[in-house]
């Protein structure tokens, strides 16, 4: 008779295998469950990119209604010009014992511009930061142009400034023209969303208070200096300092520098300059606050004219400074080189004591947010909203000053798009200038043919889908038809 072991020599192995099989079955079910949950999460988090033609949508119709109403109310005036120029220092005091935002004193501040800085605090102030303002008035109609040495005009800041200017001076949104120098070495800490944290450091409420206080102070200064003035402007090509950083040699470059000059009878003056190169001469390793090349431009113009100089970032989307300018010495060479070009032309700039002034705003309804994870798939707006401050509308603005037309945009607006807007207006006898960062921010707006190009500007920072650039350009052209009509 055989023993039990002899009868089933593999009995122990079979007994030991049963728990392993149960464990493998449990692991398989858990894996399947996990995959199922992941699939559900992905399905709930993404949807296809919407390629519905913008002119067939509800958001287009909403904008059209606003456009019709505002266009009917648009009334430019022509007459004698009064103007005032003002400024307020934006440089903070670092290393303070306690934060005192209204006086610009902070224990520490992050810098804005590069996510590689990882919210590290600025070590010092290399050159002074400013808010500049130019106020104009013709036949009772007013316009205030503002720029600050910062990456952008944060939306929360512009809203509070507009409210204060409305209360103090009865200025409406269309009468306040915001921009920034777009320095990538300016003050950070002003954003409440994750994208702002990445590029401008951890949120510090006191920064917004400081910005708002100084913006209003600059306007107060300008308004207190209103006097009869003359106005004129010009433009020139300067290809030496700018390149297409998105498409490189395959793209076009708007190398135009635009300037506007205002002159008081007592000899004081203000010069406004606009160029299309990103203020990224200084690299992310620089930890001192600086206005980059626009600051050098302003200081050189002010030194030579004895007046005020104010720089506004132009159509900087897809446009960067020329290679080789990556230091304070490079910023100085670029800024002062551009200043020389302007200064050489100022004596021959024709000035007039009268001008036509008109301002037209538009509430631009936007498509759903379309932050992509793949070429044809995007995050659902509910998911995107947890990451970036997506809105369903923004603001556009067109201002006429004589034969000059100025557009303010809420984005990094592409220089290539600017070229397409300016050319037909030139044939009408108007010179157009397009600026970025008008107090709102909706990411980069670049030509539609770059939408599927997997680069930073066209992929990571393109928030509203393939039709946002033709949508915006369409309405800017329609605004131009109202503000700068064809004359026989």
MIGUGU-236029 format. One record per residue (C-alpha): x negated, y, z; residue in three letters. Coordinates in nm, 3 decimals, decimal comma. Example, Ala and Ser with C-alpha at 12.3 -4.5 7.8 and 13.67 -1.06 7.14 Angstrom:
2
[[-1,230; -0,450; 0,780]; ALA]
[[-1,367; -0,106; 0,714]; SER]
//
This chain:
488
[[0,000; 0,000; 0,000]; UNK]
[[-0,134; 0,342; -0,104]; UNK]
[[-0,164; 0,632; 0,136]; UNK]
[[0,036; 0,955; 0,075]; UNK]
[[-0,282; 1,128; -0,023]; UNK]
[[-0,374; 0,852; -0,265]; UNK]
[[-0,021; 0,857; -0,411]; UNK]
[[-0,036; 1,241; -0,466]; UNK]
[[-0,401; 1,337; -0,479]; UNK]
[[-0,312; 1,693; -0,597]; UNK]
[[-0,049; 1,755; -0,333]; UNK]
[[-0,246; 2,013; -0,143]; UNK]
[[-0,320; 2,206; -0,462]; UNK]
[[0,048; 2,207; -0,562]; UNK]
[[0,148; 2,324; -0,217]; UNK]
[[-0,109; 2,605; -0,230]; UNK]
[[-0,002; 2,705; -0,582]; UNK]
[[0,360; 2,770; -0,487]; UNK]
[[0,288; 3,092; -0,287]; UNK]
[[0,060; 3,212; -0,566]; UNK]
[[0,334; 3,161; -0,822]; UNK]
[[0,582; 3,343; -0,601]; UNK]
[[0,333; 3,630; -0,562]; UNK]
[[0,276; 3,645; -0,937]; UNK]
[[0,650; 3,646; -1,003]; UNK]
[[0,695; 3,925; -0,748]; UNK]
[[0,408; 4,122; -0,903]; UNK]
[[0,558; 4,073; -1,249]; UNK]
[[0,898; 4,198; -1,135]; UNK]
[[0,736; 4,495; -0,959]; UNK]
[[0,538; 4,582; -1,270]; UNK]
[[0,847; 4,556; -1,488]; UNK]
[[1,040; 4,771; -1,240]; UNK]
[[0,759; 5,027; -1,235]; UNK]
[[0,744; 5,038; -1,614]; UNK]
[[1,120; 5,080; -1,626]; UNK]
[[1,109; 5,368; -1,377]; UNK]
[[0,826; 5,529; -1,575]; UNK]
[[1,023; 5,499; -1,897]; UNK]
[[1,324; 5,659; -1,729]; UNK]
[[1,110; 5,941; -1,588]; UNK]
[[0,955; 6,005; -1,928]; UNK]
[[1,295; 5,995; -2,097]; UNK]
[[1,429; 6,248; -1,847]; UNK]
[[1,118; 6,468; -1,875]; UNK]
[[1,066; 6,500; -2,251]; UNK]
[[1,266; 6,561; -2,565]; UNK]
[[1,180; 6,617; -2,933]; UNK]
[[1,044; 6,951; -3,047]; UNK]
[[1,335; 7,160; -3,173]; UNK]
[[1,279; 7,266; -3,533]; UNK]
[[1,621; 7,422; -3,592]; UNK]
[[1,572; 7,732; -3,811]; UNK]
[[1,587; 8,028; -3,574]; UNK]
[[1,826; 8,235; -3,788]; UNK]
[[2,097; 7,968; -3,750]; UNK]
[[2,091; 7,968; -3,369]; UNK]
[[2,293; 8,124; -3,092]; UNK]
[[1,992; 8,306; -2,949]; UNK]
[[1,943; 8,478; -3,286]; UNK]
[[2,306; 8,594; -3,285]; UNK]
[[2,266; 8,724; -2,930]; UNK]
[[1,966; 8,932; -3,035]; UNK]
[[2,153; 9,058; -3,340]; UNK]
[[2,432; 9,196; -3,121]; UNK]
[[2,179; 9,384; -2,908]; UNK]
[[1,998; 9,511; -3,215]; UNK]
[[2,315; 9,652; -3,371]; UNK]
[[2,406; 9,835; -3,050]; UNK]
[[2,060; 9,981; -2,991]; UNK]
[[2,004; 10,077; -3,354]; UNK]
[[2,325; 10,276; -3,360]; UNK]
[[2,209; 10,470; -3,054]; UNK]
[[1,858; 10,541; -3,184]; UNK]
[[1,801; 10,914; -3,228]; UNK]
[[1,447; 11,045; -3,288]; UNK]
[[1,368; 11,410; -3,229]; UNK]
[[1,124; 11,647; -3,395]; UNK]
[[0,970; 11,950; -3,232]; UNK]
[[0,690; 12,093; -3,021]; UNK]
[[0,496; 11,845; -2,811]; UNK]
[[0,422; 11,866; -2,443]; UNK]
[[0,188; 11,610; -2,287]; UNK]
[[0,012; 11,524; -1,963]; UNK]
[[-0,276; 11,291; -1,885]; UNK]
[[-0,325; 11,112; -1,554]; UNK]
[[-0,508; 10,827; -1,389]; UNK]
[[-0,545; 10,639; -1,060]; UNK]
[[-0,831; 10,421; -0,945]; UNK]
[[-0,757; 10,049; -0,942]; UNK]
[[-1,091; 9,936; -0,796]; UNK]
[[-1,027; 9,761; -0,463]; UNK]
[[-1,233; 9,776; -0,148]; UNK]
[[-1,353; 9,423; -0,080]; UNK]
[[-1,456; 9,280; 0,254]; UNK]
[[-1,204; 9,483; 0,458]; UNK]
[[-1,128; 9,372; 0,813]; UNK]
[[-0,757; 9,345; 0,725]; UNK]
[[-0,560; 9,372; 0,402]; UNK]
[[-0,418; 9,719; 0,336]; UNK]
[[-0,263; 9,692; -0,012]; UNK]
[[-0,134; 10,047; -0,043]; UNK]
[[-0,490; 10,174; -0,003]; UNK]
[[-0,649; 9,897; -0,207]; UNK]
[[-0,835; 9,735; 0,082]; UNK]
[[-0,859; 9,356; 0,089]; UNK]
[[-1,051; 9,093; 0,279]; UNK]
[[-1,107; 8,906; -0,048]; UNK]
[[-0,956; 8,885; -0,396]; UNK]
[[-0,966; 8,623; -0,672]; UNK]
[[-1,042; 8,725; -1,029]; UNK]
[[-0,818; 8,684; -1,333]; UNK]
[[-0,910; 8,548; -1,672]; UNK]
[[-1,077; 8,207; -1,651]; UNK]
[[-0,949; 7,892; -1,484]; UNK]
[[-1,309; 7,775; -1,436]; UNK]
[[-1,341; 8,022; -1,149]; UNK]
[[-1,107; 7,804; -0,938]; UNK]
[[-0,974; 8,101; -0,737]; UNK]
[[-1,320; 8,197; -0,609]; UNK]
[[-1,326; 8,551; -0,468]; UNK]
[[-1,491; 8,842; -0,648]; UNK]
[[-1,830; 8,926; -0,503]; UNK]
[[-1,833; 9,298; -0,586]; UNK]
[[-1,707; 9,575; -0,816]; UNK]
[[-1,949; 9,617; -1,106]; UNK]
[[-1,771; 9,912; -1,271]; UNK]
[[-1,465; 10,107; -1,170]; UNK]
[[-1,119; 9,983; -1,264]; UNK]
[[-0,847; 10,232; -1,353]; UNK]
[[-0,484; 10,287; -1,442]; UNK]
[[-0,443; 10,550; -1,715]; UNK]
[[-0,123; 10,726; -1,824]; UNK]
[[-0,026; 10,964; -2,104]; UNK]
[[0,314; 11,131; -2,081]; UNK]
[[0,476; 11,298; -2,383]; UNK]
[[0,789; 11,505; -2,432]; UNK]
[[0,958; 11,640; -2,745]; UNK]
[[1,289; 11,827; -2,726]; UNK]
[[1,370; 11,664; -2,393]; UNK]
[[1,289; 11,308; -2,508]; UNK]
[[1,003; 11,151; -2,313]; UNK]
[[0,759; 10,865; -2,345]; UNK]
[[0,496; 10,742; -2,100]; UNK]
[[0,213; 10,517; -2,220]; UNK]
[[0,037; 10,317; -1,950]; UNK]
[[-0,261; 10,084; -1,942]; UNK]
[[-0,454; 9,924; -1,659]; UNK]
[[-0,787; 9,743; -1,636]; UNK]
[[-0,632; 9,401; -1,582]; UNK]
[[-0,565; 9,076; -1,764]; UNK]
[[-0,196; 9,158; -1,819]; UNK]
[[0,079; 9,372; -1,669]; UNK]
[[0,241; 9,113; -1,438]; UNK]
[[0,619; 9,091; -1,495]; UNK]
[[0,705; 9,139; -1,128]; UNK]
[[0,489; 9,451; -1,123]; UNK]
[[0,644; 9,604; -1,435]; UNK]
[[0,997; 9,548; -1,303]; UNK]
[[0,925; 9,734; -0,980]; UNK]
[[0,738; 10,013; -1,160]; UNK]
[[1,026; 10,061; -1,404]; UNK]
[[1,268; 10,086; -1,112]; UNK]
[[1,055; 10,350; -0,943]; UNK]
[[1,007; 10,554; -1,263]; UNK]
[[1,379; 10,540; -1,330]; UNK]
[[1,450; 10,675; -0,983]; UNK]
[[1,180; 10,947; -0,994]; UNK]
[[1,192; 11,060; -1,357]; UNK]
[[1,505; 10,901; -1,510]; UNK]
[[1,284; 10,707; -1,749]; UNK]
[[1,441; 10,404; -1,917]; UNK]
[[1,260; 10,087; -2,015]; UNK]
[[1,226; 10,199; -2,378]; UNK]
[[1,051; 10,517; -2,262]; UNK]
[[0,772; 10,334; -2,077]; UNK]
[[0,506; 10,174; -2,295]; UNK]
[[0,297; 9,922; -2,100]; UNK]
[[-0,029; 9,756; -2,194]; UNK]
[[-0,354; 9,636; -2,035]; UNK]
[[-0,718; 9,623; -2,138]; UNK]
[[-0,698; 9,242; -2,101]; UNK]
[[-1,027; 9,224; -1,918]; UNK]
[[-1,098; 8,868; -1,803]; UNK]
[[-1,297; 9,006; -1,509]; UNK]
[[-1,017; 9,196; -1,338]; UNK]
[[-0,817; 9,151; -1,020]; UNK]
[[-0,623; 8,826; -0,979]; UNK]
[[-0,379; 8,700; -0,720]; UNK]
[[-0,066; 8,854; -0,876]; UNK]
[[0,115; 8,543; -1,008]; UNK]
[[0,362; 8,313; -0,835]; UNK]
[[0,360; 8,029; -1,089]; UNK]
[[0,115; 7,748; -1,161]; UNK]
[[-0,016; 7,895; -1,486]; UNK]
[[-0,092; 8,223; -1,311]; UNK]
[[-0,266; 8,036; -1,029]; UNK]
[[-0,487; 7,863; -1,285]; UNK]
[[-0,592; 8,184; -1,458]; UNK]
[[-0,558; 8,445; -1,183]; UNK]
[[-0,617; 8,258; -0,858]; UNK]
[[-0,399; 8,201; -0,555]; UNK]
[[-0,107; 8,438; -0,510]; UNK]
[[-0,158; 8,738; -0,281]; UNK]
[[0,151; 8,960; -0,248]; UNK]
[[-0,061; 9,263; -0,165]; UNK]
[[-0,209; 9,271; -0,517]; UNK]
[[0,129; 9,346; -0,673]; UNK]
[[0,182; 9,625; -0,418]; UNK]
[[-0,156; 9,776; -0,512]; UNK]
[[-0,086; 9,756; -0,885]; UNK]
[[0,259; 9,911; -0,850]; UNK]
[[0,135; 10,191; -0,627]; UNK]
[[-0,144; 10,290; -0,866]; UNK]
[[0,066; 10,264; -1,181]; UNK]
[[0,321; 10,503; -1,038]; UNK]
[[0,042; 10,730; -0,908]; UNK]
[[-0,106; 10,756; -1,258]; UNK]
[[0,234; 10,852; -1,400]; UNK]
[[0,279; 11,110; -1,123]; UNK]
[[-0,058; 11,258; -1,216]; UNK]
[[0,031; 11,273; -1,585]; UNK]
[[0,373; 11,426; -1,521]; UNK]
[[0,221; 11,696; -1,304]; UNK]
[[-0,005; 11,805; -1,591]; UNK]
[[0,253; 11,850; -1,868]; UNK]
[[0,159; 12,133; -2,105]; UNK]
[[0,183; 12,220; -2,476]; UNK]
[[-0,032; 11,981; -2,675]; UNK]
[[-0,130; 11,878; -3,025]; UNK]
[[-0,140; 11,522; -3,152]; UNK]
[[-0,316; 11,328; -3,426]; UNK]
[[-0,464; 10,990; -3,495]; UNK]
[[-0,661; 10,768; -3,724]; UNK]
[[-0,796; 10,423; -3,785]; UNK]
[[-1,099; 10,254; -3,934]; UNK]
[[-1,233; 9,907; -4,000]; UNK]
[[-1,500; 9,770; -3,768]; UNK]
[[-1,575; 9,405; -3,852]; UNK]
[[-1,897; 9,388; -3,652]; UNK]
[[-1,740; 9,314; -3,315]; UNK]
[[-1,443; 9,082; -3,383]; UNK]
[[-1,383; 8,729; -3,516]; UNK]
[[-1,098; 8,483; -3,558]; UNK]
[[-1,156; 8,250; -3,265]; UNK]
[[-0,863; 8,020; -3,344]; UNK]
[[-0,918; 7,925; -3,708]; UNK]
[[-1,276; 8,051; -3,740]; UNK]
[[-1,371; 8,111; -4,106]; UNK]
[[-1,041; 7,967; -4,227]; UNK]
[[-0,842; 8,246; -4,064]; UNK]
[[-0,804; 8,618; -4,132]; UNK]
[[-0,934; 8,895; -3,908]; UNK]
[[-0,765; 9,226; -3,828]; UNK]
[[-1,075; 9,438; -3,765]; UNK]
[[-0,893; 9,770; -3,751]; UNK]
[[-0,950; 10,014; -3,465]; UNK]
[[-0,661; 10,259; -3,411]; UNK]
[[-0,682; 10,576; -3,208]; UNK]
[[-0,453; 10,854; -3,098]; UNK]
[[-0,574; 11,195; -2,976]; UNK]
[[-0,382; 11,451; -2,771]; UNK]
[[-0,527; 11,794; -2,703]; UNK]
[[-0,417; 12,065; -2,460]; UNK]
[[-0,456; 12,432; -2,541]; UNK]
[[-0,696; 12,464; -2,246]; UNK]
[[-0,931; 12,212; -2,410]; UNK]
[[-0,850; 11,903; -2,205]; UNK]
[[-0,778; 11,593; -2,406]; UNK]
[[-0,685; 11,227; -2,403]; UNK]
[[-0,792; 10,961; -2,652]; UNK]
[[-0,605; 10,631; -2,676]; UNK]
[[-0,787; 10,342; -2,843]; UNK]
[[-0,670; 10,000; -2,962]; UNK]
[[-0,882; 9,710; -3,089]; UNK]
[[-0,793; 9,346; -3,150]; UNK]
[[-1,078; 9,157; -2,984]; UNK]
[[-1,020; 8,977; -2,654]; UNK]
[[-1,201; 9,141; -2,362]; UNK]
[[-1,398; 8,823; -2,300]; UNK]
[[-1,751; 8,945; -2,352]; UNK]
[[-1,823; 8,869; -1,988]; UNK]
[[-1,822; 8,492; -1,923]; UNK]
[[-1,657; 8,306; -1,636]; UNK]
[[-1,987; 8,295; -1,443]; UNK]
[[-1,954; 8,670; -1,382]; UNK]
[[-1,797; 8,716; -1,039]; UNK]
[[-1,800; 9,097; -1,026]; UNK]
[[-1,491; 9,296; -1,115]; UNK]
[[-1,532; 9,479; -1,444]; UNK]
[[-1,330; 9,633; -1,728]; UNK]
[[-1,554; 9,450; -1,981]; UNK]
[[-1,620; 9,629; -2,313]; UNK]
[[-1,301; 9,846; -2,295]; UNK]
[[-1,444; 10,007; -1,980]; UNK]
[[-1,767; 10,096; -2,159]; UNK]
[[-1,562; 10,239; -2,446]; UNK]
[[-1,357; 10,455; -2,211]; UNK]
[[-1,655; 10,585; -2,016]; UNK]
[[-1,849; 10,678; -2,330]; UNK]
[[-1,553; 10,862; -2,485]; UNK]
[[-1,486; 11,046; -2,158]; UNK]
[[-1,852; 11,140; -2,124]; UNK]
[[-1,860; 11,286; -2,473]; UNK]
[[-1,520; 11,461; -2,478]; UNK]
[[-1,489; 11,565; -2,115]; UNK]
[[-1,135; 11,433; -2,123]; UNK]
[[-0,958; 11,104; -2,051]; UNK]
[[-0,982; 10,785; -2,255]; UNK]
[[-0,732; 10,501; -2,234]; UNK]
[[-0,775; 10,160; -2,397]; UNK]
[[-0,488; 9,924; -2,487]; UNK]
[[-0,537; 9,564; -2,594]; UNK]
[[-0,426; 9,522; -2,953]; UNK]
[[-0,313; 9,208; -3,132]; UNK]
[[-0,568; 8,993; -2,951]; UNK]
[[-0,406; 8,654; -3,013]; UNK]
[[-0,651; 8,441; -3,217]; UNK]
[[-0,909; 8,724; -3,207]; UNK]
[[-1,221; 8,724; -2,989]; UNK]
[[-1,535; 8,934; -2,961]; UNK]
[[-1,809; 8,852; -3,209]; UNK]
[[-2,060; 8,587; -3,113]; UNK]
[[-2,363; 8,703; -2,920]; UNK]
[[-2,187; 8,940; -2,679]; UNK]
[[-2,178; 8,744; -2,351]; UNK]
[[-2,324; 8,975; -2,087]; UNK]
[[-2,291; 9,323; -1,939]; UNK]
[[-2,547; 9,437; -2,195]; UNK]
[[-2,329; 9,290; -2,470]; UNK]
[[-2,018; 9,457; -2,328]; UNK]
[[-2,200; 9,788; -2,322]; UNK]
[[-2,326; 9,750; -2,679]; UNK]
[[-1,979; 9,662; -2,806]; UNK]
[[-1,791; 9,927; -2,608]; UNK]
[[-2,030; 10,209; -2,683]; UNK]
[[-2,060; 10,100; -3,046]; UNK]
[[-1,683; 10,131; -3,088]; UNK]
[[-1,687; 10,462; -2,899]; UNK]
[[-1,942; 10,607; -3,141]; UNK]
[[-1,721; 10,518; -3,436]; UNK]
[[-1,428; 10,700; -3,276]; UNK]
[[-1,630; 11,000; -3,162]; UNK]
[[-1,772; 11,047; -3,511]; UNK]
[[-1,416; 11,080; -3,644]; UNK]
[[-1,254; 11,297; -3,377]; UNK]
[[-1,380; 11,633; -3,514]; UNK]
[[-1,209; 11,562; -3,848]; UNK]
[[-0,885; 11,430; -3,700]; UNK]
[[-0,597; 11,652; -3,798]; UNK]
[[-0,391; 11,765; -3,498]; UNK]
[[-0,039; 11,904; -3,502]; UNK]
[[0,153; 12,086; -3,224]; UNK]
[[0,475; 11,924; -3,344]; UNK]
[[0,572; 11,564; -3,398]; UNK]
[[0,863; 11,324; -3,431]; UNK]
[[0,924; 11,106; -3,125]; UNK]
[[1,156; 10,809; -3,110]; UNK]
[[1,168; 10,483; -2,912]; UNK]
[[1,369; 10,170; -2,983]; UNK]
[[1,381; 9,868; -2,753]; UNK]
[[1,525; 9,523; -2,812]; UNK]
[[1,629; 9,247; -2,574]; UNK]
[[1,492; 8,947; -2,764]; UNK]
[[1,672; 8,622; -2,683]; UNK]
[[1,434; 8,325; -2,689]; UNK]
[[1,466; 7,959; -2,781]; UNK]
[[1,431; 7,692; -2,515]; UNK]
[[1,080; 7,647; -2,381]; UNK]
[[0,883; 7,394; -2,582]; UNK]
[[0,567; 7,310; -2,393]; UNK]
[[0,437; 7,006; -2,579]; UNK]
[[0,290; 6,680; -2,454]; UNK]
[[0,251; 6,538; -2,808]; UNK]
[[0,284; 6,680; -3,158]; UNK]
[[0,657; 6,615; -3,175]; UNK]
[[0,751; 6,584; -2,806]; UNK]
[[0,792; 6,856; -2,546]; UNK]
[[0,874; 6,884; -2,180]; UNK]
[[1,236; 6,950; -2,102]; UNK]
[[1,297; 7,311; -1,990]; UNK]
[[1,391; 7,194; -1,640]; UNK]
[[1,045; 7,037; -1,607]; UNK]
[[0,865; 7,329; -1,768]; UNK]
[[1,038; 7,570; -1,533]; UNK]
[[0,859; 7,407; -1,241]; UNK]
[[0,523; 7,480; -1,404]; UNK]
[[0,552; 7,817; -1,577]; UNK]
[[0,792; 8,113; -1,551]; UNK]
[[0,989; 8,052; -1,871]; UNK]
[[1,268; 8,299; -1,943]; UNK]
[[1,549; 8,299; -2,198]; UNK]
[[1,478; 8,653; -2,315]; UNK]
[[1,204; 8,915; -2,335]; UNK]
[[1,152; 9,274; -2,452]; UNK]
[[1,020; 9,430; -2,772]; UNK]
[[0,957; 9,799; -2,826]; UNK]
[[0,890; 10,023; -3,125]; UNK]
[[0,777; 10,383; -3,085]; UNK]
[[0,744; 10,646; -3,356]; UNK]
[[0,495; 10,929; -3,318]; UNK]
[[0,499; 11,130; -3,639]; UNK]
[[0,381; 10,896; -3,914]; UNK]
[[0,247; 10,648; -3,658]; UNK]
[[0,446; 10,345; -3,542]; UNK]
[[0,351; 10,159; -3,225]; UNK]
[[0,485; 9,816; -3,127]; UNK]
[[0,451; 9,672; -2,777]; UNK]
[[0,475; 9,293; -2,743]; UNK]
[[0,512; 9,057; -2,443]; UNK]
[[0,232; 8,818; -2,530]; UNK]
[[-0,108; 8,759; -2,680]; UNK]
[[0,016; 8,869; -3,023]; UNK]
[[-0,188; 8,739; -3,316]; UNK]
[[-0,400; 8,975; -3,519]; UNK]
[[-0,305; 8,779; -3,830]; UNK]
[[0,062; 8,853; -3,769]; UNK]
[[-0,025; 9,218; -3,710]; UNK]
[[-0,183; 9,239; -4,055]; UNK]
[[0,137; 9,112; -4,216]; UNK]
[[0,345; 9,369; -4,028]; UNK]
[[0,122; 9,666; -4,101]; UNK]
[[0,074; 9,623; -4,475]; UNK]
[[0,430; 9,701; -4,595]; UNK]
[[0,462; 9,989; -4,349]; UNK]
[[0,147; 10,142; -4,493]; UNK]
[[0,318; 10,153; -4,831]; UNK]
[[0,601; 10,353; -4,670]; UNK]
[[0,355; 10,608; -4,539]; UNK]
[[0,342; 10,485; -4,180]; UNK]
[[0,044; 10,350; -3,992]; UNK]
[[0,139; 10,076; -3,745]; UNK]
[[-0,043; 9,968; -3,431]; UNK]
[[0,053; 9,653; -3,240]; UNK]
[[-0,038; 9,607; -2,875]; UNK]
[[0,000; 9,317; -2,632]; UNK]
[[0,107; 9,275; -2,265]; UNK]
[[0,406; 9,507; -2,241]; UNK]
[[0,510; 9,406; -1,891]; UNK]
[[0,638; 9,059; -1,973]; UNK]
[[0,444; 8,749; -2,077]; UNK]
[[0,559; 8,459; -2,296]; UNK]
[[0,222; 8,307; -2,390]; UNK]
[[0,050; 8,320; -2,730]; UNK]
[[0,239; 8,408; -3,046]; UNK]
[[0,037; 8,294; -3,347]; UNK]
[[0,131; 8,231; -3,712]; UNK]
[[0,368; 7,940; -3,767]; UNK]
[[0,120; 7,754; -3,987]; UNK]
[[-0,101; 7,708; -3,680]; UNK]
[[0,175; 7,549; -3,471]; UNK]
[[0,054; 7,190; -3,523]; UNK]
[[-0,311; 7,289; -3,484]; UNK]
[[-0,431; 7,124; -3,161]; UNK]
[[-0,616; 7,421; -3,018]; UNK]
[[-0,573; 7,610; -2,691]; UNK]
[[-0,373; 7,902; -2,831]; UNK]
[[-0,146; 7,701; -3,062]; UNK]
[[-0,089; 7,402; -2,832]; UNK]
[[-0,138; 7,468; -2,460]; UNK]
[[-0,030; 7,835; -2,463]; UNK]
[[0,246; 7,825; -2,723]; UNK]
[[0,553; 7,805; -2,500]; UNK]
[[0,854; 7,854; -2,729]; UNK]
[[0,826; 7,628; -3,030]; UNK]
[[0,746; 7,656; -3,399]; UNK]
[[0,975; 7,949; -3,477]; UNK]
[[0,883; 8,204; -3,212]; UNK]
[[0,640; 8,391; -3,438]; UNK]
[[0,874; 8,427; -3,740]; UNK]
[[1,153; 8,516; -3,496]; UNK]
[[0,950; 8,795; -3,339]; UNK]
[[0,810; 8,927; -3,666]; UNK]
[[1,157; 8,927; -3,822]; UNK]
[[1,297; 9,149; -3,548]; UNK]
[[0,991; 9,376; -3,544]; UNK]
[[1,040; 9,435; -3,917]; UNK]
[[1,406; 9,515; -3,860]; UNK]
[[1,312; 9,755; -3,581]; UNK]
[[1,063; 9,920; -3,818]; UNK]
[[1,343; 9,970; -4,072]; UNK]
[[1,527; 10,175; -3,809]; UNK]
[[1,236; 10,364; -3,656]; UNK]
[[1,033; 10,416; -3,975]; UNK]
[[1,288; 10,418; -4,258]; UNK]
[[1,201; 10,433; -4,625]; UNK]
[[1,220; 10,793; -4,744]; UNK]
[[1,270; 10,900; -5,104]; UNK]
//
